[in-house]
Amino acid sequence: MLKSSPMLKSMPSVISFNAAIRASYKAHEWHNALALLDRMREEGLVPDEISYSCVASACAREGEWQAALDILNDMQVASLQPDIISCNTAISACEVGSQWQLALGFLEDASRLRLVPDTISYNGTMSACEKAGQWQLVLAFLQDEQLKPDTVSYNAAISACARGGRWQLALRLLDTMQKT
């Protein structure tokens, strides 16, 4: 008798949907993550920052940078405050889409929103600039006091110098990297 009662039906929550979105992300199923976000809304649930960020990450990871940026824009339209994770997702999407100027903009937005850019923020921006041949910008970031350079930072700088025909500078960076 209790099993057939309509009162005992379990209804998915935002947490349930976020877990399914995360599973879609892990399975490289960005379309499914996007569909789950739409389904949440259809079922009257209000997606949270985690929902939007995870869907955007799923899109960016699969090269769908414009969809990722659209999702992050939807997040702001929903009056949700971006955090450093969502800013990093936007920067990563820009890196995937070879949109170095947009990546720079999102890094500036993070500071404007009083978020503290982290190594991931800088590395993503540096990688976007490196792919666009902006070796001077990459080197400027490497000198930024806020960045605690890691292997990814140095690799982006070395690669940017190589792309820019600055092989001697690339070798000096390699030496510096080994000393730090």
C-alpha positions, 0 to 999 in steps of 0.5 A: 500500500505504501509503495503505490502512494503518490506521496512517496514519489521521489522528485529530482532536485538541483543536486540530483540534476547536478550529479547527472550533469557531472556524469555527462561531463565525465562521459564527454557528453556535452549535448546531454549536459546541456539537455539536462540543464534545459530539463531542470528549467522545464521541471521548475527547478532553478539551476545554481552556479554549479549547474551552469559551470559544469555544463559550460565546462562540458561544452568547453572541454569538447570544443564547443566554446561558444556554447560554453560562453552562452551558458555562462551568459545565461548564468549572469542573466539568471542573476547568479554571481560568477565565481573564479571557477566559472571565470576559469571555465570562460577562459578555458572556452576562449583558449579552446576557441582561439579567442585570446582577446576574450580570455584577457577580458574574462581575466580582467572581469574576474578582478573587476568582480573582486575575484582573485585570479588563480594560477588556472586563470593565468595559465588559461589566458597565457595558453590562449595568447600563446596559441595566437602567437602573442608571445609578448603578452605571455611573457608579461603574464609570467612577470606578473607578481600575482602569478605563481608560475608552474610547469604549465605557465613556463610551458606556455611561455616557452611555446609562445617564444618558439612560435614567435621565433624567439628560440633564445628566449625560450632556452632562457626560460627553460633554464629559469624553469629548471632553477625554480 
